[in-house]
């Protein structure tokens, strides 16, 4: 009898604990999920203009759900408190599968797999701006800001010359993945107290998950929305599209590009021409035989660009490294 009462009490406690979880954590449901098919290549898209002061750019990424991979567009969001920066989530290959590591807010940008997400997230740290005295200042060399609206700006083009080349690869480790490991400093920062995704990010995530056009099975790696000016607004002038016109299949082809730990100076160092190299093969999954029948076909790389905004961290009107 006592044992029955104990089991019942534990069940009630567990249920109450689940109900008490903050809503902001639900966007991280995919934490620890393992997938035997690698995520698609990162699409090229233009960064929408910053909607106002103190907004922080959060890059787009491929998430995974019941219907396979789907694109969560990049967007501008307000930090949960001044001084906090966003560390993007990332896919890492481990134990024969691809595992998702959720993003988080904190006083420093930690390790995000060495993935070049563009717009200041070039594989390590963030150079798109910085906090000064409770307000965020934007580096207009890589961030798309209207200086007549947002006056806290500066220009630092030196960060562009040492951008890591990763050929749109969206995962760390494994066959053809990014070869990067966290530094001792990044490991310390990863151990700091963090804040999970905000409610605005949660709403953005939910909207992307329910949008069938953002699923890889529907867009084949070329989502119709690459990024949004505000969370969840996937239509209108604030939404930018990806460009799939330059895409090509990359199955069974090696990744011939440099790994992100090999620095390469771009000779055409105009803002943004360096952080999205074009037309490189996309990595392949390690376990093709484990693909579920109902899942989408093998992801293929996106080599396109987008006109009309900051293109993956740089000049307006230039696509995919100016090529």
C-alpha positions in Angstrom: 0.0 0.0 0.0 2.8 2.4 0.9 4.5 1.6 -2.3 1.4 2.4 -4.3 1.0 5.7 -2.5 4.7 6.5 -3.2 4.4 5.8 -6.9 1.2 8.0 -7.1 2.9 10.8 -5.3 5.9 10.7 -7.6 3.6 10.8 -10.7 1.8 13.8 -9.3 5.0 15.6 -8.6 6.4 14.9 -12.1 3.2 16.2 -13.6 3.3 19.4 -11.5 7.0 19.9 -12.5 6.1 19.6 -16.2 3.3 22.1 -15.8 5.7 24.5 -14.0 8.2 24.6 -16.9 8.4 28.0 -18.4 7.0 28.4 -21.9 10.4 29.6 -23.2 11.9 26.1 -22.8 9.4 24.4 -25.1 11.3 25.8 -28.2 14.1 23.6 -27.1 12.1 20.3 -27.3 14.6 19.1 -29.9 17.5 19.2 -27.5 19.3 15.8 -27.6 17.3 14.5 -30.5 19.3 12.2 -32.7 18.8 12.0 -36.5 20.5 9.6 -38.9 20.3 12.1 -41.8 22.4 15.2 -41.7 20.7 18.6 -42.0 20.6 20.3 -45.4 23.1 23.0 -46.4 22.4 26.5 -45.1 20.5 28.5 -47.7 21.7 32.0 -48.7 19.3 34.8 -47.9 19.3 38.6 -47.3 19.2 40.0 -43.8 16.1 42.1 -43.2 16.7 45.6 -41.9 16.9 45.9 -38.1 13.5 47.0 -36.9 14.7 49.2 -34.1 17.3 49.8 -31.3 18.6 46.9 -29.2 17.4 44.1 -31.4 19.7 41.2 -31.7 20.1 39.1 -34.9 19.4 35.3 -34.4 20.3 33.3 -37.5 18.2 30.8 -39.3 18.7 27.1 -38.9 17.3 23.7 -39.8 15.2 22.1 -37.1 13.8 18.6 -37.1 10.2 17.3 -36.5 7.8 14.6 -37.3 7.9 15.5 -41.0 11.7 15.8 -41.2 13.8 18.9 -41.4 12.2 22.3 -41.7 13.7 25.8 -41.9 13.4 28.3 -39.0 14.0 31.7 -40.6 16.5 34.1 -39.1 14.9 37.0 -37.3 15.6 40.1 -35.1 14.6 39.7 -31.4 15.0 41.7 -28.2 17.4 40.1 -25.7 15.8 39.0 -22.4 18.0 41.6 -20.6 20.6 44.2 -21.6 24.1 42.7 -22.0 22.9 39.3 -23.1 24.0 37.8 -26.5 22.6 34.9 -28.4 24.6 31.7 -28.9 23.0 29.9 -31.9 22.0 26.2 -31.7 23.9 23.7 -33.8 23.9 20.2 -35.1 26.8 17.9 -34.1 27.6 14.4 -35.3 28.2 12.0 -32.4 27.7 8.3 -31.9 26.6 7.7 -35.5 23.9 10.3 -35.4 23.3 14.1 -35.7 22.4 15.7 -32.3 20.9 19.1 -31.8 22.4 21.5 -29.3 20.0 24.2 -28.4 20.9 27.9 -28.5 20.8 30.2 -25.5 21.2 33.7 -24.1 24.1 34.7 -21.9 26.7 37.4 -21.3 29.1 35.7 -23.8 28.7 33.9 -27.1 29.7 30.3 -26.6 30.5 27.5 -28.9 28.1 26.9 -31.8 29.9 24.2 -33.7 32.1 26.4 -35.9 29.1 26.9 -38.2 29.2 30.0 -40.4 25.7 31.4 -40.0 26.7 34.7 -41.5 25.8 38.3 -40.4 28.5 38.3 -37.7 28.2 34.7 -36.6 31.2 33.5 -38.7 31.9 30.3 -36.7 33.2 31.7 -33.5 31.9 34.6 -31.4 29.7 37.4 -32.8 31.0 40.5 -34.6 27.7 42.0 -35.7 27.6 44.4 -32.7 28.3 44.8 -29.0 26.7 46.1 -25.8 27.8 49.5 -24.5 26.2 51.0 -21.4 22.9 49.2 -21.7 22.4 49.8 -25.4 23.4 47.6 -28.4 25.7 49.1 -31.0 25.7 47.6 -34.5 28.6 46.9 -36.8 27.2 48.1 -40.1 30.0 46.2 -41.9 27.9 43.0 -41.4 24.6 44.1 -40.0 21.8 45.7 -42.0 20.8 48.8 -40.1 19.0 52.0 -41.1 21.2 54.6 -39.5 18.5 57.2 -39.6 16.5 55.1 -37.2 19.2 53.3 -35.3 22.0 55.7 -34.4 24.1 53.4 -32.2 26.4 52.1 -35.0 30.0 51.7 -35.8 32.0 50.2 -38.7 34.6 47.5 -38.3 35.5 45.8 -41.6 38.6 44.0 -40.2 36.4 41.2 -39.0 35.5 40.3 -42.5 39.0 39.5 -43.7 39.4 36.4 -41.4 36.0 34.7 -42.0 36.2 31.0 -41.9 35.2 29.2 -45.2 32.7 26.4 -44.6 30.7 26.0 -47.9 27.3 26.3 -46.2 27.8 23.2 -44.1 25.2 23.2 -41.3 26.7 20.6 -38.9 29.8 19.9 -36.9 31.8 16.7 -37.0 31.2 13.5 -38.9 31.7 13.0 -42.7 32.3 16.4 -44.4 31.2 18.3 -41.3 32.8 21.4 -39.8 36.1 20.5 -38.0 35.9 22.7 -35.0 36.2 22.2 -31.2 35.4 24.6 -28.4 38.3 26.5 -26.9 39.0 26.6 -23.2 37.3 30.0 -23.0 34.2 28.8 -24.9 34.0 25.9 -22.5 33.9 28.3 -19.6 31.3 30.4 -21.2 29.2 27.3 -21.9 29.1 26.7 -18.2 27.8 30.2 -17.4 24.2 30.7 -16.3 22.1 30.9 -19.4 18.5 31.9 -20.4 16.6 29.9 -23.0 14.7 31.2 -26.0 12.3 34.1 -25.3 8.6 33.9 -25.8 9.0 35.8 -29.1 11.5 33.2 -30.3 9.1 30.4 -29.2 6.3 31.9 -31.2 8.6 32.2 -34.2 9.6 28.6 -33.8 6.0 27.4 -33.6 5.1 29.4 -36.7 8.0 27.8 -38.6 7.1 24.3 -37.5 3.5 24.6 -38.6 4.4 26.2 -42.0 4.4 23.4 -44.5 6.3 25.4 -47.1 9.3 25.6 -44.8 9.7 21.8 -44.7 12.6 20.3 -46.6 10.2 17.8 -48.2 8.4 20.7 -49.8 11.2 23.1 -50.6 14.1 20.7 -51.2 16.5 23.0 -49.3 15.2 26.3 -50.8 12.7 27.7 -48.3 10.5 30.5 -49.6 11.3 32.6 -46.5 15.0 32.9 -45.5 14.6 35.5 -42.7 12.1 37.9 -41.2 12.3 41.4 -39.7 10.2 40.4 -36.7 9.4 37.0 -35.2 6.7 35.0 -37.0 6.1 37.5 -39.8 6.7 35.3 -42.8 5.0 37.6 -45.3 5.3 41.2 -46.3 8.2 43.5 -46.9 10.0 42.4 -43.8 10.4 38.8 -45.0 13.3 38.0 -47.3 13.4 35.0 -49.7 16.2 32.5 -50.4 17.5 32.0 -53.9 17.7 28.5 -55.2 18.5 29.2 -58.8 22.1 28.4 -58.4 21.5 25.1 -56.5 22.9 21.8 -57.8 22.9 18.3 -56.5 25.9 17.3 -54.4 25.3 13.6 -53.6 28.4 11.4 -53.2 30.7 14.4 -53.7 33.5 15.2 -51.2 33.6 18.6 -49.5 36.5 20.3 -51.3 36.3 23.5 -49.3 38.6 24.5 -46.4 37.6 23.6 -42.9 36.7 26.5 -40.6 40.0 26.2 -38.6 41.9 27.2 -41.8 41.7 31.0 -42.2 41.6 32.4 -45.7 41.7 36.0 -46.6 39.3 37.1 -49.2 40.9 39.4 -51.8 37.6 41.2 -52.4 37.0 42.3 -48.9 33.9 44.3 -49.3 31.4 43.8 -46.5 29.7 40.4 -46.7 31.5 39.0 -49.7 33.4 36.6 -47.5 31.0 34.8 -45.3 29.0 32.8 -47.8 31.3 31.0 -50.3 29.4 29.6 -53.2 28.9 26.4 -55.1 30.4 23.8 -52.8 29.1 20.3 -52.4 27.0 19.6 -49.3 27.8 17.0 -46.7 26.1 13.6 -46.8 24.6 11.6 -43.9 26.7 8.9 -42.3 24.0 6.3 -42.1 22.0 6.3 -45.3 20.6 2.9 -44.6 18.8 4.1 -41.5 16.6 6.6 -43.3 12.9 6.1 -42.4 10.7 5.6 -45.4 8.4 8.4 -44.4 11.2 11.0 -44.1 12.1 13.5 -46.8 14.7 12.7 -49.4 18.4 13.3 -49.0 19.0 17.0 -48.3 21.0 18.8 -51.0 23.0 22.0 -50.7 21.7 25.4 -51.5 24.2 27.6 -53.4 22.0 30.5 -54.2 22.0 34.1 -53.0 19.4 36.9 -52.3 19.3 40.4 -53.6 18.0 43.5 -51.9 19.4 43.3 -48.4 22.5 42.3 -46.5 23.3 38.9 -48.0 24.5 36.6 -45.3 26.4 39.3 -43.6 27.3 41.8 -46.3 26.7 44.1 -49.2 23.2 44.8 -50.4 22.6 43.7 -53.9 25.5 41.2 -54.1 24.8 37.5 -54.0 26.9 34.6 -52.6 30.3 36.3 -52.3 29.8 38.7 -55.2 30.1 35.8 -57.7 
